[in-house]
Each structure stands twice: as C-alpha cells, then as structure tokens.
Amino acid sequence: MLLIACPWCGEREELEFHYGGQAHVAHPAAPELLSDGEWGEYLFVRDNPKGPFAERWSHAAGCRRWFTVVRHTVTHQILAVHPAGEPKPVIS
C-alpha cells in the first residue's frame, strides 16, 4: 500500500485518496475547432512512461482537495507532492 503525503493533511494510506489521471494536461484553447479525432485524443490519450510520472490525486476521505504526486511507475516511490495549479516539478 502507498503512503501519500497530502499537502494539507500529511501522510495517509492510499485508501483515503482517489486517482485522477495524468497531471498537467492543458485544456484545448479552442475546443470547438477540434476534429473528432483530435478531441478523442485529448480525452483519452495519455502518457504511459516507465519512470517518473505526474498524477492528479484527491484526498477523498480527508480535506477533499486535489494535488499532484510525481510517482515512479516502476518502483511506486513518491518523488514529489505539491498542490494542484503549481508548475510541474523538474525530477531527474
């Protein structure tokens, strides 16, 4: 089980959180101009790296706030945690 450090509530078990997908995915500037294929790609196509990956998480059983976790997808090690809306951290 993962221990995730909520920026506001501190470290808690993974069961208290909900996964929200890839972080830092920009909404299209003019969605009405996208083709069906482009819209489908925006909605469904996400990165699937082997290594550090920025993810959105919500502390559903706590403060209910959204934040970003950078997690290594092979080891599940959490490399960084920060409130939603902050720039993507540089992880080496």
N, CA, C and O atoms as a Tinker XYZ file with bonds, in Angstrom:
   368  protein
     1  N      0.841000   -1.174000    0.000000    73     2
     2  CA     0.000000    0.000000    0.000000    64     1     3
     3  C      0.886000    1.237000    0.000000    63     2     4     5
     4  O      1.908000    1.280000    0.685000    81     3
     5  N      0.486000    2.245000   -0.776000    73     3     6
     6  CA     1.217000    3.507000   -0.812000    64     5     7
     7  C      0.856000    4.372000    0.390000    63     6     8     9
     8  O     -0.279000    4.353000    0.868000    81     7
     9  N      1.819000    5.115000    0.860000    73     7    10
    10  CA     1.563000    6.185000    1.821000    64     9    11
    11  C      1.740000    7.477000    1.043000    63    10    12    13
    12  O      2.821000    7.753000    0.523000    81    11
    13  N      0.681000    8.264000    0.965000    73    11    14
    14  CA     0.687000    9.505000    0.192000    64    13    15
    15  C      0.622000   10.673000    1.158000    63    14    16    17
    16  O     -0.202000   10.688000    2.072000    81    15
    17  N      1.496000   11.655000    0.951000    73    15    18
    18  CA     1.540000   12.838000    1.818000    64    17    19
    19  C      0.675000   13.935000    1.217000    63    18    20    21
    20  O      1.102000   14.629000    0.294000    81    19
    21  N     -0.533000   14.095000    1.734000    73    19    22
    22  CA    -1.403000   15.197000    1.317000    64    21    23
    23  C     -0.718000   16.505000    1.739000    63    22    24    25
    24  O     -0.239000   16.600000    2.869000    81    23
    25  N     -0.660000   17.510000    0.860000    73    23    26
    26  CA    -0.018000   18.770000    1.230000    64    25    27
    27  C     -0.663000   19.459000    2.431000    63    26    28    29
    28  O     -0.014000   20.266000    3.096000    81    27
    29  N     -1.925000   19.156000    2.716000    73    27    30
    30  CA    -2.642000   19.823000    3.800000    64    29    31
    31  C     -2.829000   18.937000    5.030000    63    30    32    33
    32  O     -2.836000   19.443000    6.153000    81    31
    33  N     -2.980000   17.635000    4.844000    73    31    34
    34  CA    -3.313000   16.726000    5.952000    64    33    35
    35  C     -2.152000   15.842000    6.396000    63    34    36    37
    36  O     -2.224000   15.213000    7.451000    81    35
    37  N     -1.094000   15.790000    5.611000    73    35    38
    38  CA     0.037000   14.935000    5.947000    64    37    39
    39  C     -0.095000   13.548000    5.340000    63    38    40    41
    40  O     -0.950000   13.296000    4.491000    81    39
    41  N      0.770000   12.662000    5.796000    73    39    42
    42  CA     0.848000   11.313000    5.226000    64    41    43
    43  C     -0.338000   10.451000    5.646000    63    42    44    45
    44  O     -0.673000   10.362000    6.827000    81    43
    45  N     -0.964000    9.818000    4.655000    73    43    46
    46  CA    -2.112000    8.938000    4.885000    64    45    47
    47  C     -2.008000    7.727000    3.970000    63    46    48    49
    48  O     -1.237000    7.727000    3.010000    81    47
    49  N     -2.792000    6.691000    4.274000    73    47    50
    50  CA    -2.824000    5.496000    3.427000    64    49    51
    51  C     -3.527000    5.793000    2.103000    63    50    52    53
    52  O     -4.417000    6.640000    2.022000    81    51
    53  N     -3.108000    5.081000    1.089000    73    51    54
    54  CA    -3.636000    5.224000   -0.271000    64    53    55
    55  C     -5.164000    5.101000   -0.333000    63    54    56    57
    56  O     -5.793000    5.717000   -1.194000    81    55
    57  N     -5.760000    4.327000    0.554000    73    55    58
    58  CA    -7.209000    4.101000    0.546000    64    57    59
    59  C     -8.016000    5.380000    0.737000    63    58    60    61
    60  O     -9.191000    5.423000    0.373000    81    59
    61  N     -7.409000    6.421000    1.300000    73    59    62
    62  CA    -8.112000    7.684000    1.526000    64    61    63
    63  C     -8.163000    8.557000    0.277000    63    62    64    65
    64  O     -8.817000    9.601000    0.283000    81    63
    65  N     -7.494000    8.153000   -0.781000    73    63    66
    66  CA    -7.331000    9.007000   -1.960000    64    65    67
    67  C     -8.008000    8.418000   -3.197000    63    66    68    69
    68  O     -8.262000    7.216000   -3.274000    81    67
    69  N     -8.291000    9.289000   -4.154000    73    67    70
    70  CA    -8.798000    8.878000   -5.464000    64    69    71
    71  C     -7.832000    9.365000   -6.525000    63    70    72    73
    72  O     -7.383000   10.511000   -6.501000    81    71
    73  N     -7.523000    8.482000   -7.454000    73    71    74
    74  CA    -6.625000    8.792000   -8.564000    64    73    75
    75  C     -7.380000    9.597000   -9.614000    63    74    76    77
    76  O     -8.527000    9.283000   -9.933000    81    75
    77  N     -6.744000   10.632000  -10.152000    73    75    78
    78  CA    -7.406000   11.485000  -11.133000    64    77    79
    79  C     -6.741000   11.539000  -12.485000    63    78    80    81
    80  O     -7.086000   12.395000  -13.300000    81    79
    81  N     -5.798000   10.654000  -12.755000    73    79    82
    82  CA    -5.169000   10.627000  -14.073000    64    81    83
    83  C     -3.928000   11.496000  -14.156000    63    82    84    85
    84  O     -3.423000   11.995000  -13.150000    81    83
    85  N     -3.455000   11.662000  -15.372000    73    83    86
    86  CA    -2.231000   12.416000  -15.631000    64    85    87
    87  C     -2.416000   13.884000  -15.269000    63    86    88    89
    88  O     -3.446000   14.484000  -15.579000    81    87
    89  N     -1.424000   14.451000  -14.620000    73    87    90
    90  CA    -1.452000   15.870000  -14.253000    64    89    91
    91  C     -0.902000   16.722000  -15.393000    63    90    92    93
    92  O     -0.233000   16.219000  -16.295000    81    91
    93  N     -1.189000   17.991000  -15.337000    73    91    94
    94  CA    -0.642000   18.994000  -16.250000    64    93    95
    95  C     -1.067000   18.767000  -17.703000    63    94    96    97
    96  O     -0.278000   18.999000  -18.619000    81    95
    97  N     -2.298000   18.318000  -17.921000    73    95    98
    98  CA    -2.841000   18.165000  -19.267000    64    97    99
    99  C     -3.641000   19.434000  -19.558000    63    98   100   101
   100  O     -4.675000   19.681000  -18.938000    81    99
   101  N     -3.158000   20.224000  -20.495000    73    99   102
   102  CA    -3.791000   21.510000  -20.801000    64   101   103
   103  C     -5.079000   21.320000  -21.596000    63   102   104   105
   104  O     -5.127000   20.537000  -22.545000    81   103
   105  N     -6.118000   22.044000  -21.197000    73   103   106
   106  CA    -7.386000   22.041000  -21.931000    64   105   107
   107  C     -7.166000   22.763000  -23.255000    63   106   108   109
   108  O     -6.471000   23.779000  -23.286000    81   107
   109  N     -7.736000   22.268000  -24.344000    73   107   110
   110  CA    -7.550000   22.943000  -25.638000    64   109   111
   111  C     -8.041000   24.388000  -25.589000    63   110   112   113
   112  O     -9.083000   24.677000  -25.001000    81   111
   113  N     -7.285000   25.290000  -26.207000    73   111   114
   114  CA    -7.635000   26.716000  -26.212000    64   113   115
   115  C     -8.954000   26.960000  -26.944000    63   114   116   117
   116  O     -9.750000   27.798000  -26.522000    81   115
   117  N     -9.187000   26.242000  -28.026000    73   115   118
   118  CA   -10.419000   26.409000  -28.811000    64   117   119
   119  C    -11.010000   25.021000  -29.086000    63   118   120   121
   120  O    -10.871000   24.507000  -30.196000    81   119
   121  N    -11.661000   24.411000  -28.101000    73   119   122
   122  CA   -12.152000   23.042000  -28.287000    64   121   123
   123  C    -13.166000   22.902000  -29.420000    63   122   124   125
   124  O    -13.292000   21.827000  -30.006000    81   123
   125  N    -13.887000   23.973000  -29.733000    73   123   126
   126  CA   -14.884000   23.901000  -30.810000    64   125   127
   127  C    -14.245000   23.734000  -32.186000    63   126   128   129
   128  O    -14.929000   23.378000  -33.145000    81   127
   129  N    -12.948000   23.985000  -32.291000    73   127   130
   130  CA   -12.248000   23.850000  -33.573000    64   129   131
   131  C    -11.596000   22.478000  -33.758000    63   130   132   133
   132  O    -11.056000   22.192000  -34.827000    81   131
   133  N    -11.642000   21.635000  -32.736000    73   131   134
   134  CA   -11.007000   20.319000  -32.824000    64   133   135
   135  C    -11.843000   19.352000  -33.650000    63   134   136   137
   136  O    -13.073000   19.376000  -33.602000    81   135
   137  N    -11.163000   18.508000  -34.402000    73   135   138
   138  CA   -11.854000   17.430000  -35.124000    64   137   139
   139  C    -12.239000   16.360000  -34.108000    63   138   140   141
   140  O    -11.782000   16.396000  -32.966000    81   139
   141  N    -13.070000   15.417000  -34.514000    73   139   142
   142  CA   -13.441000   14.324000  -33.615000    64   141   143
   143  C    -12.206000   13.542000  -33.164000    63   142   144   145
   144  O    -12.106000   13.151000  -32.001000    81   143
   145  N    -11.276000   13.316000  -34.077000    73   143   146
   146  CA   -10.056000   12.591000  -33.737000    64   145   147
   147  C     -9.199000   13.350000  -32.736000    63   146   148   149
   148  O     -8.668000   12.760000  -31.795000    81   147
   149  N     -9.063000   14.670000  -32.939000    73   147   150
   150  CA    -8.277000   15.490000  -32.008000    64   149   151
   151  C     -8.946000   15.547000  -30.634000    63   150   152   153
   152  O     -8.268000   15.491000  -29.609000    81   151
   153  N    -10.272000   15.657000  -30.615000    73   151   154
   154  CA   -10.990000   15.690000  -29.339000    64   153   155
   155  C    -10.842000   14.355000  -28.609000    63   154   156   157
   156  O    -10.622000   14.330000  -27.398000    81   155
   157  N    -10.963000   13.254000  -29.338000    73   155   158
   158  CA   -10.782000   11.939000  -28.749000    64   157   159
   159  C     -9.374000   11.757000  -28.193000    63   158   160   161
   160  O     -9.193000   11.167000  -27.128000    81   159
   161  N     -8.383000   12.263000  -28.912000    73   159   162
   162  CA    -7.003000   12.171000  -28.427000    64   161   163
   163  C     -6.835000   12.982000  -27.138000    63   162   164   165
   164  O     -6.180000   12.519000  -26.204000    81   163
   165  N     -7.415000   14.181000  -27.074000    73   163   166
   166  CA    -7.331000   14.990000  -25.852000    64   165   167
   167  C     -7.989000   14.261000  -24.672000    63   166   168   169
   168  O     -7.457000   14.271000  -23.562000    81   167
   169  N     -9.129000   13.640000  -24.910000    73   167   170
   170  CA    -9.864000   12.993000  -23.821000    64   169   171
   171  C     -9.240000   11.683000  -23.349000    63   170   172   173
   172  O     -9.253000   11.389000  -22.154000    81   171
   173  N     -8.698000   10.900000  -24.265000    73   171   174
   174  CA    -8.345000    9.530000  -23.926000    64   173   175
   175  C     -6.872000    9.151000  -24.003000    63   174   176   177
   176  O     -6.469000    8.172000  -23.376000    81   175
   177  N     -6.059000    9.886000  -24.745000    73   175   178
   178  CA    -4.657000    9.502000  -24.923000    64   177   179
   179  C     -3.798000   10.194000  -23.870000    63   178   180   181
   180  O     -3.778000   11.420000  -23.770000    81   179
   181  N     -3.098000    9.393000  -23.097000    73   179   182
   182  CA    -2.238000    9.910000  -22.029000    64   181   183
   183  C     -0.884000    9.227000  -22.114000    63   182   184   185
   184  O     -0.744000    8.160000  -22.712000    81   183
   185  N      0.105000    9.857000  -21.509000    73   183   186
   186  CA     1.438000    9.272000  -21.441000    64   185   187
   187  C      1.390000    8.009000  -20.585000    63   186   188   189
   188  O      0.536000    7.878000  -19.708000    81   187
   189  N      2.300000    7.093000  -20.841000    73   187   190
   190  CA     2.406000    5.868000  -20.056000    64   189   191
   191  C      3.894000    5.543000  -19.885000    63   190   192   193
   192  O      4.387000    4.536000  -20.395000    81   191
   193  N      4.608000    6.431000  -19.146000    73   191   194
   194  CA     6.055000    6.269000  -19.070000    64   193   195
   195  C      6.491000    5.193000  -18.085000    63   194   196   197
   196  O      5.747000    4.789000  -17.191000    81   195
   197  N      7.700000    4.756000  -18.280000    73   195   198
   198  CA     8.364000    3.873000  -17.318000    64   197   199
   199  C      9.343000    4.789000  -16.586000    63   198   200   201
   200  O     10.447000    5.050000  -17.064000    81   199
   201  N      8.918000    5.271000  -15.423000    73   199   202
   202  CA     9.732000    6.218000  -14.673000    64   201   203
   203  C      8.851000    7.262000  -14.012000    63   202   204   205
   204  O      7.673000    7.002000  -13.763000    81   203
   205  N      9.396000    8.443000  -13.721000    73   203   206
   206  CA     8.625000    9.487000  -13.040000    64   205   207
   207  C      7.408000    9.932000  -13.864000    63   206   208   209
   208  O      7.501000   10.123000  -15.077000    81   207
   209  N      6.277000   10.092000  -13.185000    73   207   210
   210  CA     5.020000   10.451000  -13.853000    64   209   211
   211  C      4.197000   11.336000  -12.912000    63   210   212   213
   212  O      3.967000   10.972000  -11.759000    81   211
   213  N      3.759000   12.481000  -13.399000    73   211   214
   214  CA     2.955000   13.410000  -12.597000    64   213   215
   215  C      1.481000   13.006000  -12.689000    63   214   216   217
   216  O      0.920000   12.900000  -13.780000    81   215
   217  N      0.864000   12.782000  -11.522000    73   215   218
   218  CA    -0.520000   12.307000  -11.440000    64   217   219
   219  C     -1.351000   13.239000  -10.567000    63   218   220   221
   220  O     -0.831000   13.869000   -9.647000    81   219
   221  N     -2.644000   13.321000  -10.861000    73   219   222
   222  CA    -3.582000   14.076000  -10.032000    64   221   223
   223  C     -4.197000   13.122000   -9.008000    63   222   224   225
   224  O     -4.590000   12.005000   -9.347000    81   223
   225  N     -4.276000   13.566000   -7.767000    73   223   226
   226  CA    -4.898000   12.786000   -6.700000    64   225   227
   227  C     -5.808000   13.709000   -5.894000    63   226   228   229
   228  O     -5.547000   14.906000   -5.774000    81   227
   229  N     -6.864000   13.143000   -5.352000    73   227   230
   230  CA    -7.791000   13.869000   -4.477000    64   229   231
   231  C     -7.827000   13.163000   -3.130000    63   230   232   233
   232  O     -7.916000   11.937000   -3.064000    81   231
   233  N     -7.759000   13.947000   -2.053000    73   231   234
   234  CA    -7.845000   13.359000   -0.714000    64   233   235
   235  C     -9.326000   13.222000   -0.357000    63   234   236   237
   236  O     -9.877000   14.035000    0.386000    81   235
   237  N     -9.953000   12.191000   -0.896000    73   235   238
   238  CA   -11.405000   11.991000   -0.800000    64   237   239
   239  C    -11.887000   11.782000    0.628000    63   238   240   241
   240  O    -12.989000   12.216000    0.964000    81   239
   241  N    -11.097000   11.132000    1.479000    73   239   242
   242  CA   -11.530000   10.846000    2.847000    64   241   243
   243  C    -10.956000   11.858000    3.838000    63   242   244   245
   244  O    -10.964000   11.629000    5.047000    81   243
   245  N    -10.465000   12.966000    3.317000    73   243   246
   246  CA    -9.870000   13.985000    4.178000    64   245   247
   247  C    -10.339000   15.372000    3.766000    63   246   248   249
   248  O    -11.529000   15.681000    3.833000    81   247
   249  N     -9.399000   16.203000    3.341000    73   247   250
   250  CA    -9.702000   17.600000    3.006000    64   249   251
   251  C    -10.413000   17.762000    1.668000    63   250   252   253
   252  O    -10.919000   18.845000    1.374000    81   251
   253  N    -10.463000   16.705000    0.844000    73   251   254
   254  CA   -11.126000   16.676000   -0.453000    64   253   255
   255  C    -10.460000   17.594000   -1.487000    63   254   256   257
   256  O    -11.080000   17.931000   -2.496000    81   255
   257  N     -9.242000   17.990000   -1.258000    73   255   258
   258  CA    -8.514000   18.850000   -2.201000    64   257   259
   259  C     -7.733000   18.019000   -3.213000    63   258   260   261
   260  O     -7.347000   16.880000   -2.948000    81   259
   261  N     -7.512000   18.623000   -4.379000    73   259   262
   262  CA    -6.719000   17.996000   -5.437000    64   261   263
   263  C     -5.276000   18.444000   -5.312000    63   262   264   265
   264  O     -4.998000   19.583000   -4.936000    81   263
   265  N     -4.353000   17.532000   -5.632000    73   263   266
   266  CA    -2.941000   17.861000   -5.627000    64   265   267
   267  C     -2.223000   16.945000   -6.619000    63   266   268   269
   268  O     -2.811000   16.010000   -7.162000    81   267
   269  N     -0.948000   17.233000   -6.842000    73   267   270
   270  CA    -0.156000   16.471000   -7.801000    64   269   271
   271  C      0.885000   15.638000   -7.072000    63   270   272   273
   272  O      1.554000   16.108000   -6.152000    81   271
   273  N      1.004000   14.397000   -7.504000    73   271   274
   274  CA     2.017000   13.473000   -6.986000    64   273   275
   275  C      2.891000   13.066000   -8.170000    63   274   276   277
   276  O      2.375000   12.668000   -9.214000    81   275
   277  N      4.205000   13.163000   -8.014000    73   275   278
   278  CA     5.127000   12.616000   -9.010000    64   277   279
   279  C      5.582000   11.277000   -8.452000    63   278   280   281
   280  O      6.256000   11.204000   -7.425000    81   279
   281  N      5.192000   10.211000   -9.161000    73   279   282
   282  CA     5.440000    8.842000   -8.701000    64   281   283
   283  C      6.223000    8.085000   -9.766000    63   282   284   285
   284  O      5.949000    8.217000  -10.959000    81   283
   285  N      7.189000    7.299000   -9.334000    73   283   286
   286  CA     7.933000    6.448000  -10.260000    64   285   287
   287  C      7.047000    5.237000  -10.553000    63   286   288   289
   288  O      6.658000    4.518000   -9.633000    81   287
   289  N      6.732000    5.012000  -11.810000    73   287   290
   290  CA     5.750000    3.983000  -12.177000    64   289   291
   291  C      6.268000    2.560000  -12.036000    63   290   292   293
   292  O      5.474000    1.620000  -12.075000    81   291
   293  N      7.562000    2.372000  -11.874000    73   291   294
   294  CA     8.107000    1.033000  -11.693000    64   293   295
   295  C      8.219000    0.698000  -10.207000    63   294   296   297
   296  O      7.796000   -0.374000   -9.774000    81   295
   297  N      8.787000    1.612000   -9.436000    73   295   298
   298  CA     9.037000    1.361000   -8.014000    64   297   299
   299  C      7.905000    1.862000   -7.120000    63   298   300   301
   300  O      7.831000    1.483000   -5.951000    81   299
   301  N      7.031000    2.702000   -7.650000    73   299   302
   302  CA     5.945000    3.357000   -6.914000    64   301   303
   303  C      6.453000    4.354000   -5.873000    63   302   304   305
   304  O      5.679000    4.830000   -5.041000    81   303
   305  N      7.734000    4.669000   -5.913000    73   303   306
   306  CA     8.293000    5.663000   -4.999000    64   305   307
   307  C      7.710000    7.031000   -5.329000    63   306   308   309
   308  O      7.659000    7.427000   -6.493000    81   307
   309  N      7.275000    7.744000   -4.307000    73   307   310
   310  CA     6.746000    9.097000   -4.500000    64   309   311
   311  C      7.909000   10.063000   -4.429000    63   310   312   313
   312  O      8.609000   10.142000   -3.420000    81   311
   313  N      8.111000   10.806000   -5.528000    73   311   314
   314  CA     9.262000   11.689000   -5.664000    64   313   315
   315  C      8.952000   13.129000   -5.292000    63   314   316   317
   316  O      9.853000   13.861000   -4.883000    81   315
   317  N      7.698000   13.555000   -5.423000    73   315   318
   318  CA     7.312000   14.930000   -5.099000    64   317   319
   319  C      5.795000   14.995000   -4.928000    63   318   320   321
   320  O      5.054000   14.213000   -5.523000    81   319
   321  N      5.353000   15.940000   -4.104000    73   319   322
   322  CA     3.929000   16.207000   -3.895000    64   321   323
   323  C      3.774000   17.719000   -3.809000    63   322   324   325
   324  O      4.540000   18.388000   -3.115000    81   323
   325  N      2.768000   18.265000   -4.523000    73   323   326
   326  CA     2.512000   19.696000   -4.417000    64   325   327
   327  C      1.054000   19.998000   -4.742000    63   326   328   329
   328  O      0.402000   19.212000   -5.428000    81   327
   329  N      0.535000   21.123000   -4.261000    73   327   330
   330  CA    -0.858000   21.487000   -4.535000    64   329   331
   331  C     -1.117000   21.630000   -6.034000    63   330   332   333
   332  O     -0.220000   22.000000   -6.793000    81   331
   333  N     -2.329000   21.340000   -6.448000    73   331   334
   334  CA    -2.720000   21.498000   -7.859000    64   333   335
   335  C     -2.547000   22.957000   -8.263000    63   334   336   337
   336  O     -2.734000   23.865000   -7.453000    81   335
   337  N     -2.190000   23.166000   -9.514000    73   335   338
   338  CA    -2.033000   24.505000  -10.035000    64   337   339
   339  C     -0.602000   25.001000  -10.033000    63   338   340   341
   340  O     -0.285000   25.975000  -10.715000    81   339
   341  N      0.261000   24.351000   -9.282000    73   339   342
   342  CA     1.665000   24.732000   -9.293000    64   341   343
   343  C      2.337000   24.142000  -10.532000    63   342   344   345
   344  O      1.880000   23.129000  -11.060000    81   343
   345  N      3.415000   24.767000  -10.998000    73   343   346
   346  CA     4.120000   24.239000  -12.180000    64   345   347
   347  C      4.633000   22.823000  -11.960000    63   346   348   349
   348  O      4.884000   22.401000  -10.831000    81   347
   349  N      4.780000   22.118000  -13.036000    73   347   350
   350  CA     5.288000   20.747000  -12.995000    64   349   351
   351  C      6.725000   20.768000  -12.469000    63   350   352   353
   352  O      7.562000   21.491000  -13.008000    81   351
   353  N      7.024000   19.987000  -11.428000    73   351   354
   354  CA     8.400000   19.994000  -10.908000    64   353   355
   355  C      9.356000   19.275000  -11.847000    63   354   356   357
   356  O      8.960000   18.388000  -12.603000    81   355
   357  N     10.619000   19.673000  -11.785000    73   355   358
   358  CA    11.652000   19.002000  -12.580000    64   357   359
   359  C     12.212000   17.876000  -11.725000    63   358   360   361
   360  O     12.788000   18.116000  -10.664000    81   359
   361  N     12.040000   16.646000  -12.197000    73   359   362
   362  CA    12.521000   15.467000  -11.486000    64   361   363
   363  C     13.546000   14.777000  -12.362000    63   362   364   365
   364  O     13.277000   14.502000  -13.531000    81   363
   365  N     14.708000   14.496000  -11.817000    73   363   366
   366  CA    15.746000   13.825000  -12.620000    64   365   367
   367  C     15.801000   12.356000  -12.306000    63   366   368
   368  O     16.611000   11.631000  -12.883000    81   367
